[in-house]
Amino acid sequence: MFKQNALVASLVAGLALLAVASEAKAQSSAPFAYKAPGAPIDPRDGFFFGLGGGYNAVNFGNRDMYVQGVSNVYQGPTLVANGFASGTNNVNMPEQSTLAPDVQIGYFQHFADSTWLWGTKFNYSYLNSTSAASSFLVPQAGTFTMGGVVTPFTGNVPIGSFQTNVTHQMAWLAFFGRSFDAFTVYLGAGPSLSQIQTRYTNIAGFALIGGVPSLIAPRDDYSTSGWVVGGAVSLGATYFFNPNWFLDFNYTFDTTLNQTGSFSGPFTNTTQGYTTVGTLSGNSSGRLTTQTFNVSLNVLFDTNRGAGWVR
């Protein structure tokens, strides 16, 4: 985390120095927005499309896990007992780093007779980053009823592996900035959308009855998948080679809302002439944060003159 903060501080400081240097240059020459006709760089507005990639630090945080089991016990066709147990645990997921491709499409426009500009862009990244925790227990407490007698018991649900994966991440940003000759600096913010998948492998349910552990729910695998909304802020800079092509450098911080993924599955277990039929279910919840340092090559379009041309 210290390294990431240092990188962010370096980026902000670099952009600040760039703005100061460019402003000084602008005082001794014509501003970027008002170059004479025929100057090599003078993009006032246009649509753009870019391809690139970036370094992503994904913090999966702590996941709160809840597991419960409900069961009926039969001897032949006769119901002889039933039970219920539940419990929670907190799992700390390791942070992951990954390189990921990135696509963006957007539009920007200068304000009239100004070097200030506004714009909007859609950004998509294929993160495909996975964090896993293995060999942990979710403690259980509950009761079973047999012959009208209610008996409390404890137990646990061992989980062989718990994996959280973020696959697709998208953001729609509105940004505001200023151009300095061939450079532009901007700040943007907007909503995001992330696809998060969870997988539980080798999960089972045990009850401790009379000091003896008994297998209630046989081992099985479960998985969930869903989309979660969030918010993103971005600090960036662009450099125009010419009116048609430019590089975009940006740092983006994205955080999701609390996301809950639920699972449920039936089980059947037969031992010593008794058949246990029930359902094992639960969920995990938590937030996801992503810090991205991205570089993309972009082409500028003009709706009046076609691809690769600007007014």
C-alpha positions as CSV (number, residue, x, y, z in Angstrom):
1,M,0.0,0.0,0.0
2,F,2.9,2.4,0.7
3,K,4.3,1.8,-2.8
4,Q,0.9,2.5,-4.3
5,N,0.5,5.8,-2.4
6,A,4.0,6.7,-3.5
7,L,3.1,6.1,-7.1
8,V,0.0,8.2,-6.8
9,A,1.9,11.0,-5.1
10,S,4.5,10.9,-7.9
11,L,1.8,11.0,-10.6
12,V,0.1,14.0,-9.0
13,A,3.4,15.8,-8.5
14,G,4.4,15.1,-12.1
15,L,1.2,16.5,-13.5
16,A,1.5,19.6,-11.3
17,L,5.1,20.2,-12.6
18,L,3.8,19.6,-16.2
19,A,1.1,22.2,-15.7
20,V,3.5,24.8,-14.3
21,A,6.0,24.3,-17.1
22,S,3.4,24.4,-19.8
23,E,1.8,27.5,-18.3
24,A,5.2,29.2,-18.4
25,K,5.6,28.2,-22.0
26,A,2.1,29.4,-22.8
27,Q,3.0,32.9,-21.5
28,S,5.8,33.2,-24.1
29,S,3.9,31.7,-27.1
30,A,0.4,31.4,-28.5
31,P,-1.9,29.2,-26.4
32,F,-2.7,25.7,-27.6
33,A,-6.3,26.6,-28.4
34,Y,-5.4,29.7,-30.6
35,K,-2.6,28.5,-32.9
36,A,-2.6,30.0,-36.3
37,P,-4.4,28.1,-39.1
38,G,-2.2,25.2,-40.4
39,A,-0.5,24.7,-37.1
40,P,0.3,20.9,-36.6
41,I,-1.8,20.6,-33.4
42,D,-5.1,22.3,-32.7
43,P,-7.8,19.8,-31.8
44,R,-10.8,21.7,-30.5
45,D,-13.2,18.8,-30.1
46,G,-14.0,15.4,-31.4
47,F,-14.8,11.7,-30.6
48,F,-11.9,9.4,-29.8
49,F,-11.2,5.7,-29.6
50,G,-8.3,4.2,-27.8
51,L,-6.6,0.9,-27.0
52,G,-4.1,0.3,-24.3
53,G,-3.3,-1.5,-21.1
54,G,-2.4,-0.9,-17.5
55,Y,-1.2,-2.1,-14.2
56,N,-4.0,-2.9,-11.7
57,A,-3.8,-3.4,-8.0
58,V,-6.9,-5.1,-6.8
59,N,-7.8,-5.1,-3.1
60,F,-10.4,-7.8,-2.4
61,G,-10.6,-6.8,1.3
62,N,-12.4,-8.7,4.0
63,R,-15.3,-11.0,3.0
64,D,-18.0,-11.7,5.6
65,M,-19.2,-15.3,5.2
66,Y,-22.4,-16.8,6.4
67,V,-23.3,-20.5,6.2
68,Q,-26.4,-22.3,7.4
69,G,-27.7,-25.9,7.2
70,V,-31.3,-27.2,7.5
71,S,-31.9,-31.0,7.6
72,N,-34.5,-33.7,8.2
73,V,-33.5,-37.2,9.3
74,Y,-35.5,-40.2,8.2
75,Q,-35.6,-43.8,9.2
76,G,-37.1,-45.4,6.1
77,P,-40.1,-43.2,5.3
78,T,-40.5,-41.9,8.8
79,L,-39.3,-38.5,9.9
80,V,-37.4,-39.0,13.2
81,A,-35.5,-35.8,13.7
82,N,-34.8,-32.3,12.2
83,G,-32.2,-29.7,12.8
84,F,-30.8,-26.3,12.0
85,A,-27.4,-24.6,12.4
86,S,-25.7,-21.4,11.2
87,G,-22.7,-19.3,11.7
88,T,-20.4,-16.6,10.4
89,N,-16.7,-15.9,9.8
90,N,-14.5,-13.2,8.3
91,V,-12.0,-14.0,5.6
92,N,-9.1,-11.7,4.7
93,M,-8.5,-12.0,0.9
94,P,-5.0,-11.3,-0.4
95,E,-4.4,-8.3,-2.7
96,Q,-3.6,-9.1,-6.3
97,S,-1.7,-7.3,-9.0
98,T,-2.3,-7.8,-12.7
99,L,-1.7,-6.4,-16.2
100,A,-4.9,-5.9,-18.2
101,P,-6.0,-4.7,-21.7
102,D,-8.1,-1.6,-21.8
103,V,-10.5,0.0,-24.3
104,Q,-12.0,3.5,-24.2
105,I,-14.3,5.6,-26.3
106,G,-15.3,9.2,-25.6
107,Y,-15.8,12.8,-26.6
108,F,-14.3,16.1,-25.6
109,Q,-14.9,19.7,-26.4
110,H,-13.2,23.0,-25.5
111,F,-15.4,25.8,-24.2
112,A,-15.8,28.7,-26.6
113,D,-12.6,30.8,-26.9
114,S,-10.9,28.9,-24.0
115,T,-8.2,26.4,-23.2
116,W,-10.6,24.7,-20.7
117,L,-12.5,21.7,-21.9
118,W,-15.1,19.1,-20.8
119,G,-15.8,15.6,-22.0
120,T,-17.0,12.1,-21.3
121,K,-15.6,8.6,-21.9
122,F,-16.5,5.0,-21.4
123,N,-13.7,2.7,-20.3
124,Y,-13.6,-1.1,-20.3
125,S,-10.9,-3.4,-18.7
126,Y,-10.7,-7.2,-18.7
127,L,-9.1,-7.6,-15.3
128,N,-9.7,-11.4,-14.7
129,S,-8.0,-11.2,-11.3
130,T,-8.5,-13.8,-8.6
131,S,-7.8,-13.9,-4.9
132,A,-8.1,-17.1,-2.8
133,A,-8.1,-18.2,0.8
134,S,-7.9,-21.9,1.7
135,S,-8.5,-24.3,4.6
136,F,-10.7,-22.3,7.0
137,L,-13.8,-23.0,9.1
138,V,-17.1,-21.3,9.5
139,P,-18.3,-22.2,13.1
140,Q,-21.9,-23.4,13.5
141,A,-24.4,-23.4,16.4
142,G,-27.9,-24.8,16.3
143,T,-30.4,-27.3,17.6
144,F,-31.9,-30.6,16.6
145,T,-35.3,-32.0,17.7
146,M,-35.9,-35.7,18.2
147,G,-38.9,-37.2,20.0
148,G,-40.0,-33.8,21.1
149,V,-36.7,-33.0,22.8
150,V,-34.7,-30.0,21.6
151,T,-31.0,-30.4,22.0
152,P,-28.4,-27.6,21.2
153,F,-25.2,-28.5,19.4
154,T,-22.2,-26.9,17.8
155,G,-20.3,-27.7,14.7
156,N,-18.4,-26.2,11.7
157,V,-18.3,-25.9,8.0
158,P,-14.8,-26.5,6.6
159,I,-14.1,-24.9,3.3
160,G,-11.2,-26.2,1.2
161,S,-10.9,-23.0,-0.9
162,F,-12.8,-19.7,-1.2
163,Q,-12.1,-17.7,-4.4
164,T,-13.2,-14.3,-5.5
165,N,-12.7,-13.2,-9.1
166,V,-13.3,-9.9,-10.8
167,T,-13.6,-10.3,-14.5
168,H,-15.0,-7.3,-16.3
169,Q,-14.9,-3.8,-15.1
170,M,-16.4,-0.7,-16.8
171,A,-16.7,3.0,-15.9
172,W,-18.5,5.9,-17.5
173,L,-16.6,9.1,-16.6
174,A,-17.3,12.8,-17.0
175,F,-14.1,14.9,-17.0
176,F,-13.0,18.5,-16.9
177,G,-9.6,19.7,-17.9
178,R,-7.3,22.2,-19.5
179,S,-5.0,22.1,-22.6
180,F,-1.4,23.4,-22.6
181,D,0.0,23.3,-26.1
182,A,0.2,19.6,-27.0
183,F,-0.7,18.5,-23.5
184,T,-4.0,18.2,-21.6
185,V,-4.6,17.5,-17.9
186,Y,-8.0,16.4,-16.7
187,L,-9.9,15.1,-13.7
188,G,-12.9,12.8,-14.1
189,A,-15.5,10.9,-12.0
190,G,-18.5,8.7,-12.6
191,P,-20.2,5.3,-12.0
192,S,-18.6,1.9,-12.5
193,L,-19.8,-1.7,-13.0
194,S,-17.8,-4.8,-12.1
195,Q,-18.6,-8.5,-12.5
196,I,-17.6,-10.5,-9.4
197,Q,-17.6,-14.3,-9.2
198,T,-17.1,-16.4,-6.1
199,R,-16.4,-20.1,-5.8
200,Y,-16.5,-22.4,-2.8
201,T,-14.7,-25.8,-3.2
202,N,-14.7,-28.8,-1.0
203,I,-17.3,-27.4,1.5
204,A,-19.0,-29.7,4.0
205,G,-21.1,-29.5,7.2
206,F,-20.2,-31.2,10.5
207,A,-22.2,-31.3,13.8
208,L,-20.6,-32.1,17.1
209,I,-23.2,-34.1,19.0
210,G,-22.3,-35.7,22.3
211,G,-18.6,-34.8,21.7
212,V,-18.6,-36.8,18.4
213,P,-18.2,-35.1,15.0
214,S,-20.9,-36.3,12.6
215,L,-20.9,-35.5,8.8
216,I,-24.2,-33.9,8.0
217,A,-23.7,-32.3,4.6
218,P,-21.2,-34.2,2.3
219,R,-18.5,-32.3,0.6
220,D,-19.5,-30.3,-2.5
221,D,-18.6,-27.2,-4.6
222,Y,-20.7,-24.0,-5.0
223,S,-20.3,-20.8,-7.1
224,T,-22.0,-17.5,-7.6
225,S,-21.7,-14.6,-10.1
226,G,-23.2,-11.1,-10.2
227,W,-22.6,-7.5,-11.1
228,V,-22.1,-4.7,-8.6
229,V,-22.1,-0.9,-9.1
230,G,-19.5,1.4,-7.8
231,G,-17.8,4.7,-8.4
232,A,-14.5,5.8,-10.0
233,V,-12.3,8.9,-10.0
234,S,-9.5,9.5,-12.6
235,L,-6.6,11.8,-12.9
236,G,-4.9,11.9,-16.3
237,A,-2.9,13.7,-19.0
238,T,-2.9,13.4,-22.8
239,Y,-0.2,14.2,-25.3
240,F,-1.0,14.9,-29.0
241,F,1.5,13.8,-31.6
242,N,-0.7,15.6,-34.2
243,P,-4.3,16.5,-34.6
244,N,-5.3,12.9,-35.2
245,W,-3.4,10.8,-32.6
246,F,-2.7,11.2,-28.9
247,L,-1.5,9.2,-25.8
248,D,-3.6,9.1,-22.7
249,F,-2.0,8.5,-19.3
250,N,-4.2,8.1,-16.3
251,Y,-4.6,6.9,-12.7
252,T,-8.0,5.6,-11.8
253,F,-9.4,4.6,-8.4
254,D,-12.5,2.4,-8.4
255,T,-14.5,1.1,-5.5
256,T,-17.6,-1.0,-5.5
257,L,-20.6,-0.9,-3.2
258,N,-21.0,-3.9,-0.8
259,Q,-21.7,-6.9,-2.9
260,T,-23.3,-10.1,-1.7
261,G,-23.2,-13.4,-3.5
262,S,-25.5,-16.2,-2.3
263,F,-25.3,-20.0,-2.9
264,S,-27.6,-22.9,-2.0
265,G,-27.6,-26.6,-2.7
266,P,-29.4,-29.8,-1.6
267,F,-27.6,-32.7,0.0
268,T,-28.4,-36.3,1.0
269,N,-26.4,-38.4,3.4
270,T,-27.2,-42.0,4.5
271,T,-25.5,-43.6,7.4
272,Q,-26.3,-46.4,9.9
273,G,-29.8,-46.8,8.5
274,Y,-30.7,-43.1,8.7
275,T,-31.0,-40.8,5.7
276,T,-30.4,-37.0,6.2
277,V,-31.9,-34.7,3.6
278,G,-31.3,-31.0,3.7
279,T,-30.0,-27.8,2.2
280,L,-26.7,-26.1,2.7
281,S,-26.7,-22.4,1.9
282,G,-25.0,-19.1,2.6
283,N,-23.4,-16.0,1.2
284,S,-20.3,-13.9,1.3
285,S,-20.2,-10.1,1.1
286,G,-17.6,-7.3,0.8
287,R,-16.2,-4.4,-1.2
288,L,-13.7,-4.4,-4.0
289,T,-11.2,-1.6,-4.8
290,T,-9.0,-1.2,-7.9
291,Q,-6.2,1.2,-8.5
292,T,-5.2,1.4,-12.2
293,F,-2.2,3.0,-14.0
294,N,-3.1,3.0,-17.6
295,V,-1.7,4.1,-21.0
296,S,-3.6,4.1,-24.3
297,L,-3.1,5.2,-27.9
298,N,-6.1,7.1,-29.2
299,V,-7.3,8.3,-32.6
300,L,-9.5,11.4,-32.8
301,F,-12.6,11.5,-35.0
302,D,-14.7,14.4,-36.3
303,T,-18.4,13.8,-37.1
304,N,-18.3,16.2,-40.0
305,R,-15.1,15.1,-41.7
306,G,-14.7,11.4,-40.7
307,A,-12.1,9.3,-39.0
308,G,-8.7,10.8,-38.3
309,W,-9.7,14.5,-39.0
310,V,-10.5,17.3,-36.7
311,R,-11.7,20.8,-37.3
